[in-house]
Structure formats: C-alpha cells, structure tokens
Amino acid sequence: MTTFVLASASPARLATLRKAGIDPQVVVSGVDEDQLDGLPPIELALQLAQLKCAAVVARDDLPEGAVVLGCDSVLELDGQALGKPDDAADAINRWQAMRGRSGVLHTGHALTDTVTGKTVSKTASTIVHFADVTDAEIAAYVATGEPLYVAGAFTVDGLGGAFVTGIEGCHHNVVGVSLPLVRNLLAEIGHGWTGFWKQG
C-alpha cells in the first residue's frame, strides 16, 4: 500500500483530503515562504508547492514508497500575491481592499512518487467574489484570529464563509487543495485516486 504524504501543516487541506477518503501522513516541509517574493502570483504558488514537495521528498524518514503532495495558496488582487497577513492591522487593510470585489485564489500542487522519481505539478485557479462587508464586520472577523493564519486572510469553509458571495472554479481549491487536480496528477504518475481511499 502506497503511503500518501501531505507536505503541508494546513488543517484545512488535511480535513479536505480526509473527507474525500484519503488519510495522509503529514510531514511539514519547513520551507521559508518569503524566499520567492516578487514572482507573479500564479508562479509563486506553484514554485512554493514544488519547494515544499521537494523538501519533504529529500527527508530520509519518509515511509517507503510514498507519494508526496506539496501545496501552497496565494490570493491575487490587483496583480499582487497575498499570502497570510502579517498581523491584525494587515488583515483589516486586506479586507478593506477586497470587500465588494473579486480576487483569484491560486493553489500550486506538486506531486512526487518517491519510487519512480516522477514529479508533476500544476496550479489551479479559482475566482472568489467577496461581499461588501462593513468595517464592524471586518473588525469582528479579524478579532477571531481566523484570517491571520490563511492565504488571502479569508476562509470559505469557516467563519469567513458568509463573506464570500460566490466562486467560479473548484471549491476545494479555495480551501487549499483541488481534489480533481490531485486526482489528475496522480493519474499522470501512474496512480489511481480510489486506490488511496482509506479502508473501513
């Protein structure tokens, strides 16, 4: 049985994969996400995912024959890549800029089969429409702490869900991992999606 390894500390990615029948082993990459500042958002997401995947593949404590998935998400607004906010003030500024507008959530995915060495990677992009939230709503949301730990300073599967009026594209991608894309990438390296479903 091939072990599916998630090279990400994101609880949302882990929960999404588990709900889809896959219970990955989590190995955090420790990659410095600031090292690629200045890249276009779609490229930044992909290269960070590739770095995370490669960092975990290089470890010698992985289970034998593992398949490793690295992911990274950024929100593109006005051509800028927005990762996790620096602090509460930054999160408030972000929301004041985002409200009533749309952004594009890019999630880079990199997948490596440690047996064959095959690596595939691709970015999924989803348009996100934000509600015209009030200053009071923004302050209340930031005070919960939730937006401080996620790319773009929002969630669609948590408290921020009420502030997202619609999405165009893969819903799961906004949470941090596009399940249809991972299925396709697995097929490219010779693995079936359903083969990773946990038993019982």
Backbone bond lengths (Angstrom), bond angles and torsions (degrees), N, CA, C in turn:
res aa  C-N    CA-C-N  psi(-1)  N-CA   C-N-CA  omega(-1)  CA-C   N-CA-C  phi
1 M - - - 1.476 - - 1.531 108.69 -
2 T 1.318 116.26 122.46 1.460 121.30 178.73 1.528 109.55 -74.28
3 T 1.332 116.53 134.74 1.466 121.37 178.79 1.518 110.02 -88.40
4 F 1.323 116.38 130.39 1.465 122.26 176.88 1.531 107.19 -92.07
5 V 1.326 116.51 121.84 1.460 121.60 -178.42 1.529 109.27 -113.04
6 L 1.322 115.74 129.75 1.466 121.44 176.82 1.527 108.59 -101.56
7 A 1.339 115.80 116.75 1.468 121.33 -178.94 1.523 109.72 -90.49
8 S 1.319 115.96 60.76 1.467 121.18 -176.45 1.520 109.23 -158.31
9 A 1.338 115.46 143.77 1.463 120.46 177.89 1.523 111.61 -91.37
10 S 1.332 117.70 2.28 1.465 121.74 -174.01 1.538 112.50 -68.38
11 P 1.340 117.63 117.25 1.465 119.87 176.35 1.529 111.56 -63.86
12 A 1.336 117.56 -31.82 1.472 120.94 -179.05 1.524 110.94 -68.09
13 R 1.342 116.77 -40.69 1.476 119.00 177.72 1.530 110.01 -64.60
14 L 1.323 116.12 -44.29 1.465 120.11 -179.89 1.524 110.57 -60.89
15 A 1.333 117.11 -45.69 1.466 121.00 -179.28 1.526 111.19 -63.80
16 T 1.333 117.11 -38.94 1.474 121.24 -179.95 1.522 110.43 -64.01
17 L 1.327 117.05 -44.99 1.464 120.35 179.39 1.528 110.84 -65.31
18 R 1.329 116.45 -41.01 1.471 119.41 179.79 1.525 111.83 -63.00
19 K 1.338 116.45 -41.74 1.471 119.61 178.53 1.522 111.28 -64.55
20 A 1.335 115.97 -24.88 1.465 120.56 179.81 1.529 112.09 -90.35
21 G 1.344 116.56 8.07 1.461 119.94 174.08 1.510 115.66 97.53
22 I 1.343 117.54 0.24 1.465 120.81 -178.79 1.526 108.98 -111.06
23 D 1.324 116.52 127.99 1.464 121.08 -179.03 1.530 107.99 -114.08
24 P 1.332 117.37 85.64 1.461 119.75 -172.93 1.523 113.40 -75.78
25 Q 1.310 114.70 158.15 1.458 120.41 168.24 1.528 105.72 -84.80
26 V 1.322 117.43 131.18 1.470 120.79 -178.13 1.527 109.66 -95.53
27 V 1.335 115.01 126.32 1.459 121.63 174.35 1.526 106.27 -129.98
28 V 1.320 116.98 110.74 1.465 121.09 -176.05 1.524 109.91 -75.78
29 S 1.329 116.26 133.42 1.466 121.72 -172.31 1.520 113.78 -75.10
30 G 1.338 116.70 -34.46 1.462 119.68 -176.45 1.524 114.00 74.78
31 V 1.338 116.93 14.33 1.466 121.17 -179.50 1.529 110.38 -70.84
32 D 1.338 116.70 136.82 1.457 122.72 175.98 1.527 108.24 -76.92
33 E 1.328 115.60 111.36 1.465 119.86 -174.51 1.523 113.16 -74.55
34 D 1.327 117.94 -10.56 1.469 120.64 -178.88 1.524 112.81 -88.36
35 Q 1.337 117.32 -6.23 1.464 119.62 -172.89 1.525 113.69 -71.30
36 L 1.320 118.12 -15.67 1.463 120.66 -177.89 1.523 113.04 -111.22
37 D 1.311 117.23 21.32 1.470 120.49 179.16 1.519 110.61 -53.26
38 G 1.337 115.63 142.08 1.461 119.91 176.81 1.516 113.70 104.00
39 L 1.336 117.49 -14.60 1.465 120.21 177.40 1.525 110.32 -76.08
40 P 1.349 117.91 153.05 1.465 119.92 172.28 1.534 109.29 -58.34
41 P 1.343 118.11 146.58 1.476 121.55 -173.20 1.529 114.80 -51.72
42 I 1.329 117.71 -45.68 1.474 119.98 -175.95 1.527 110.99 -66.37
43 E 1.348 116.12 -35.30 1.457 121.55 178.89 1.528 110.94 -73.95
44 L 1.326 115.37 -38.58 1.461 121.32 179.38 1.524 110.73 -59.72
45 A 1.332 116.22 -46.95 1.466 120.51 -179.79 1.527 110.84 -60.05
46 L 1.337 116.30 -43.24 1.464 120.38 -177.55 1.524 111.49 -68.69
47 Q 1.330 116.79 -45.35 1.468 119.14 -177.19 1.525 112.11 -67.42
48 L 1.330 117.25 -35.88 1.460 119.51 176.48 1.531 110.87 -65.99
49 A 1.332 116.56 -40.08 1.470 120.15 176.87 1.524 110.33 -61.79
50 Q 1.333 116.70 -42.22 1.467 120.94 179.35 1.528 111.29 -64.55
51 L 1.335 116.75 -41.62 1.470 120.49 178.17 1.526 111.61 -63.26
52 K 1.345 116.20 -42.77 1.466 120.54 179.66 1.530 110.76 -62.78
53 C 1.324 115.44 -45.58 1.461 120.33 179.94 1.530 110.43 -61.55
54 A 1.336 116.47 -48.31 1.469 121.02 -177.96 1.522 111.72 -62.82
55 A 1.340 117.07 -38.63 1.463 120.85 -179.48 1.524 111.06 -62.76
56 V 1.325 116.48 -39.35 1.470 120.29 -179.49 1.532 110.89 -76.45
57 V 1.340 116.99 -38.79 1.468 120.45 177.78 1.530 110.84 -59.44
58 A 1.334 116.99 -33.73 1.468 121.70 -177.23 1.526 113.40 -73.65
59 R 1.312 117.56 -12.36 1.471 120.44 -178.80 1.531 110.68 -72.56
60 D 1.312 115.77 149.30 1.476 118.22 -178.93 1.525 113.21 -99.78
61 D 1.346 116.49 8.22 1.466 118.67 178.60 1.532 111.85 -107.23
62 L 1.329 116.58 17.26 1.466 119.91 178.07 1.525 110.06 -75.44
63 P 1.334 116.75 151.06 1.469 118.61 173.29 1.534 109.58 -62.74
64 E 1.306 116.32 148.87 1.463 119.97 -179.50 1.524 110.14 -63.76
65 G 1.310 116.11 135.39 1.458 120.89 176.42 1.515 114.77 71.64
66 A 1.311 116.43 33.59 1.470 119.42 -177.46 1.529 112.12 -80.42
67 V 1.329 113.99 152.68 1.465 122.23 167.57 1.524 105.70 -108.94
68 V 1.337 116.47 125.44 1.468 121.37 -173.35 1.528 110.58 -111.94
69 L 1.343 115.29 129.79 1.465 121.64 177.48 1.525 110.12 -113.96
70 G 1.323 116.43 122.10 1.465 121.81 172.71 1.520 109.14 -109.55
71 C 1.331 116.83 138.73 1.474 121.29 179.92 1.523 109.78 -136.48
72 D 1.317 115.50 150.34 1.456 119.75 170.57 1.528 108.64 -152.25
73 S 1.322 115.88 140.45 1.470 121.18 -176.92 1.528 111.30 -120.53
74 V 1.335 115.03 143.00 1.467 121.19 170.66 1.527 107.60 -139.42
75 L 1.315 115.73 149.60 1.463 121.08 174.64 1.518 107.86 -99.25
76 E 1.323 116.29 129.10 1.463 120.85 176.21 1.526 109.42 -97.73
77 L 1.320 115.49 122.41 1.464 122.08 176.62 1.526 107.12 -138.14
78 D 1.326 116.23 124.89 1.475 121.18 -177.38 1.524 111.75 54.70
79 G 1.335 115.92 35.94 1.456 120.13 177.20 1.521 115.04 78.72
80 Q 1.338 116.87 -2.13 1.466 121.60 -179.62 1.521 110.90 -98.47
81 A 1.340 115.51 145.92 1.463 121.04 176.80 1.524 109.23 -91.56
82 L 1.319 116.29 122.05 1.462 121.44 -179.83 1.527 109.53 -113.18
83 G 1.323 114.85 111.74 1.466 120.15 175.15 1.517 109.08 -91.07
84 K 1.323 116.10 -140.29 1.464 119.62 176.62 1.535 108.65 -72.22
85 P 1.330 118.30 140.64 1.468 119.60 178.08 1.531 111.52 -66.53
86 D 1.329 115.83 153.95 1.467 120.82 -178.76 1.523 111.81 -69.08
87 D 1.340 115.79 -38.43 1.461 121.07 -177.03 1.530 108.60 -163.63
88 A 1.321 116.82 -174.69 1.468 121.32 -177.03 1.529 111.33 -62.39
89 A 1.332 117.52 -40.36 1.464 120.27 -179.96 1.521 110.99 -62.78
90 D 1.330 116.29 -39.91 1.469 121.29 178.24 1.529 110.12 -64.65
91 A 1.342 116.58 -41.20 1.470 120.74 179.50 1.532 110.80 -63.43
92 I 1.322 116.96 -40.18 1.474 120.52 178.11 1.526 110.31 -64.09
93 N 1.333 116.56 -44.76 1.469 120.17 178.06 1.517 111.84 -60.78
94 R 1.334 115.84 -40.61 1.467 120.72 178.94 1.529 110.08 -59.20
95 W 1.333 115.59 -49.19 1.460 119.79 -176.54 1.530 111.61 -66.12
96 Q 1.318 116.94 -34.19 1.462 119.35 177.15 1.529 110.60 -65.98
97 A 1.340 116.25 -30.91 1.464 120.67 177.77 1.533 112.04 -80.22
98 M 1.348 116.72 -30.98 1.466 121.62 -174.07 1.524 113.77 -85.38
99 R 1.323 117.54 -29.87 1.471 120.29 -170.08 1.534 112.11 -58.97
100 G 1.334 113.04 137.73 1.459 119.79 179.91 1.515 113.83 73.03
101 R 1.330 117.09 8.06 1.463 121.09 -176.69 1.528 110.60 -124.69
102 S 1.322 115.81 -175.77 1.463 121.60 177.68 1.512 110.03 -126.22
103 G 1.310 115.94 146.12 1.464 122.00 174.59 1.519 108.70 -131.00
104 V 1.324 116.15 174.48 1.465 120.93 177.79 1.523 108.57 -118.64
105 L 1.328 116.10 121.89 1.458 121.51 179.01 1.534 107.52 -92.70
106 H 1.325 115.87 115.43 1.472 122.21 178.26 1.520 108.95 -102.55
107 T 1.333 116.78 128.79 1.464 120.51 172.83 1.520 108.88 -122.67
108 G 1.330 114.69 117.21 1.458 120.00 174.74 1.513 109.84 -80.43
109 H 1.323 116.14 140.83 1.467 122.59 178.62 1.531 107.93 -128.52
110 A 1.319 117.71 129.06 1.461 122.40 175.39 1.524 108.09 -130.26
111 L 1.313 116.08 129.84 1.469 121.56 -174.21 1.519 109.41 -128.83
112 T 1.334 116.71 129.65 1.470 121.52 179.60 1.525 110.55 -129.28
113 D 1.333 115.62 133.97 1.463 122.22 171.44 1.522 106.27 -93.19
114 T 1.324 117.78 113.64 1.463 120.71 -174.84 1.528 113.09 -71.10
115 V 1.336 117.44 -14.50 1.465 120.28 178.09 1.527 110.27 -79.97
116 T 1.321 116.24 -50.19 1.470 120.80 -176.50 1.531 112.59 -90.56
117 G 1.341 116.54 -19.53 1.454 120.08 -175.74 1.519 113.68 80.73
118 K 1.326 116.28 0.75 1.469 119.63 179.71 1.526 110.51 -67.36
119 T 1.328 115.53 133.78 1.460 121.54 178.16 1.523 109.32 -130.12
120 V 1.319 116.19 133.92 1.460 121.40 175.59 1.526 107.66 -131.68
121 S 1.324 115.97 149.61 1.464 118.40 179.19 1.516 110.56 -151.65
122 K 1.319 114.77 151.03 1.465 121.00 -179.15 1.526 108.51 -163.97
123 T 1.323 115.35 154.68 1.464 120.80 176.45 1.519 110.09 -107.64
124 A 1.316 116.42 134.38 1.467 121.94 172.09 1.524 107.92 -102.47
125 S 1.322 116.90 139.08 1.468 121.32 -177.84 1.521 110.06 -126.72
126 T 1.321 116.34 133.31 1.463 122.73 -178.12 1.525 109.69 -131.54
127 I 1.328 116.54 131.44 1.469 120.79 177.23 1.523 108.95 -80.23
128 V 1.334 115.71 132.25 1.465 121.75 -178.74 1.535 108.59 -119.85
129 H 1.337 116.44 127.04 1.467 121.78 178.36 1.532 108.61 -102.47
130 F 1.324 115.60 126.03 1.462 120.97 -176.82 1.527 111.64 -101.40
131 A 1.325 115.83 143.18 1.463 121.93 177.36 1.527 109.96 -69.29
132 D 1.320 115.74 157.31 1.462 120.92 176.70 1.528 108.03 -84.59
133 V 1.332 115.72 73.69 1.462 121.19 -173.73 1.531 111.15 -74.48
134 T 1.324 115.46 154.33 1.467 121.15 -179.28 1.531 110.56 -82.92
135 D 1.321 116.04 165.51 1.463 120.43 175.71 1.532 110.82 -60.08
136 A 1.337 116.14 -37.33 1.472 120.40 -179.97 1.532 110.38 -65.72
137 E 1.326 116.95 -40.45 1.473 120.26 178.38 1.527 110.47 -65.78
138 I 1.328 116.30 -41.49 1.465 120.01 178.73 1.525 110.26 -61.41
139 A 1.324 116.46 -46.88 1.467 120.82 -179.33 1.527 110.92 -60.97
140 A 1.326 116.28 -43.15 1.468 120.57 -179.79 1.529 111.04 -64.80
141 Y 1.324 115.82 -40.87 1.467 120.39 -179.04 1.533 110.55 -66.41
142 V 1.326 116.46 -47.51 1.469 119.95 -179.50 1.532 110.39 -63.47
143 A 1.326 117.15 -35.16 1.470 121.21 179.82 1.531 112.33 -63.17
144 T 1.345 118.06 -23.26 1.468 120.36 177.80 1.525 111.24 -71.31
145 G 1.331 116.58 -20.90 1.457 120.70 -178.31 1.514 114.11 89.80
146 E 1.337 117.42 -17.88 1.461 120.22 -175.16 1.532 113.88 -55.38
147 P 1.346 118.70 -46.79 1.468 117.99 -174.97 1.528 114.66 -70.71
148 L 1.324 117.70 -9.53 1.465 120.20 -177.28 1.524 112.99 -76.33
149 Y 1.325 116.48 -15.57 1.464 119.87 -172.56 1.521 114.37 -113.63
150 V 1.347 116.27 11.62 1.467 118.89 -175.14 1.529 111.02 -133.78
151 A 1.330 115.20 148.73 1.460 120.82 178.23 1.522 110.21 -59.39
152 G 1.320 116.26 133.75 1.454 120.32 178.54 1.510 114.38 80.34
153 A 1.326 117.56 -2.59 1.473 123.21 178.41 1.520 113.89 63.89
154 F 1.349 116.42 31.06 1.461 119.01 177.02 1.524 110.33 -152.20
155 T 1.325 115.31 157.81 1.467 121.77 169.69 1.520 107.79 -123.86
156 V 1.329 115.52 153.80 1.457 119.48 173.13 1.528 109.86 -103.66
157 D 1.343 115.52 -13.83 1.466 121.32 -176.25 1.522 112.06 -110.67
158 G 1.339 116.71 15.76 1.458 120.28 -179.55 1.514 110.66 -137.30
159 L 1.317 116.28 -143.67 1.466 120.98 -178.64 1.525 112.16 -62.46
160 G 1.324 116.74 -28.61 1.465 120.61 -179.01 1.512 114.29 -75.43
161 G 1.330 117.23 -7.81 1.468 120.41 -176.78 1.517 113.95 -57.76
162 A 1.321 117.37 -33.14 1.464 120.93 -178.90 1.527 111.93 -72.54
163 F 1.330 116.55 -13.97 1.457 120.85 -178.31 1.527 112.21 -100.15
164 V 1.329 116.54 6.38 1.466 121.93 176.16 1.525 107.26 -111.65
165 T 1.331 116.69 113.94 1.469 120.18 -174.10 1.518 113.47 -86.53
166 G 1.313 117.33 -15.89 1.454 119.77 178.48 1.512 111.40 178.80
167 I 1.332 115.76 160.94 1.463 121.21 174.78 1.517 109.05 -136.30
168 E 1.321 116.26 151.89 1.465 122.72 175.21 1.519 106.96 -123.23
169 G 1.330 115.85 108.87 1.454 120.50 -177.18 1.515 110.62 126.14
170 C 1.322 116.11 -158.94 1.463 121.89 -176.22 1.528 111.55 -73.67
171 H 1.325 116.15 119.86 1.474 121.90 178.47 1.529 110.86 -61.12
172 H 1.332 116.56 -44.95 1.465 120.40 -176.58 1.526 111.68 -63.83
173 N 1.333 116.08 -28.82 1.459 119.77 178.50 1.524 111.38 -60.18
174 V 1.345 116.33 -35.40 1.468 120.89 179.96 1.532 110.05 -68.69
175 V 1.317 116.92 -28.68 1.470 121.25 177.15 1.535 110.10 -76.32
176 G 1.338 116.40 -22.55 1.463 118.82 175.08 1.512 116.65 131.40
177 V 1.342 117.80 -6.50 1.464 120.14 176.93 1.526 108.74 -152.70
178 S 1.330 116.54 122.38 1.467 121.28 179.20 1.525 109.31 -84.14
179 L 1.319 116.66 107.30 1.471 120.39 -177.96 1.534 112.42 -61.45
180 P 1.345 119.41 -44.21 1.471 118.23 177.90 1.528 112.70 -61.06
181 L 1.338 116.87 -36.78 1.465 119.31 179.13 1.522 110.96 -68.64
182 V 1.339 117.73 -42.48 1.469 120.22 178.64 1.530 110.21 -61.35
183 R 1.330 116.51 -40.01 1.474 120.26 176.97 1.530 110.47 -58.55
184 N 1.340 116.49 -44.58 1.471 120.18 -179.83 1.526 111.71 -66.88
185 L 1.332 116.65 -40.31 1.465 120.00 179.81 1.524 111.06 -65.83
186 L 1.330 116.72 -39.27 1.464 120.32 176.10 1.527 111.06 -59.53
187 A 1.328 115.42 -42.63 1.474 120.12 179.51 1.529 110.40 -62.10
188 E 1.325 116.52 -37.29 1.474 120.74 -179.21 1.522 111.93 -63.15
189 I 1.333 117.64 -30.24 1.471 119.67 179.99 1.530 111.74 -102.93
190 G 1.332 115.25 14.48 1.462 119.74 170.69 1.510 117.11 89.78
191 H 1.334 116.94 22.40 1.468 120.22 179.04 1.528 111.05 -120.58
192 G 1.323 116.10 144.97 1.462 121.14 176.15 1.510 110.64 -93.58
193 W 1.316 116.32 137.21 1.477 122.61 -179.93 1.518 112.05 -55.83
194 T 1.333 116.60 -46.54 1.465 119.77 -174.65 1.535 112.24 -69.73
195 G 1.324 116.83 -18.16 1.471 120.87 177.65 1.521 112.13 -67.15
196 F 1.342 116.63 -17.31 1.464 120.52 -179.97 1.530 112.62 -97.15
197 W 1.334 116.91 -3.15 1.467 118.45 177.85 1.524 109.23 -61.92
198 K 1.324 115.15 133.72 1.475 118.39 -179.92 1.529 109.27 -70.80
199 Q 1.293 115.12 146.32 1.459 121.36 -177.16 1.522 111.12 -89.22
200 G 1.345 116.29 140.59 1.446 121.64 173.40 1.508 114.64 75.43
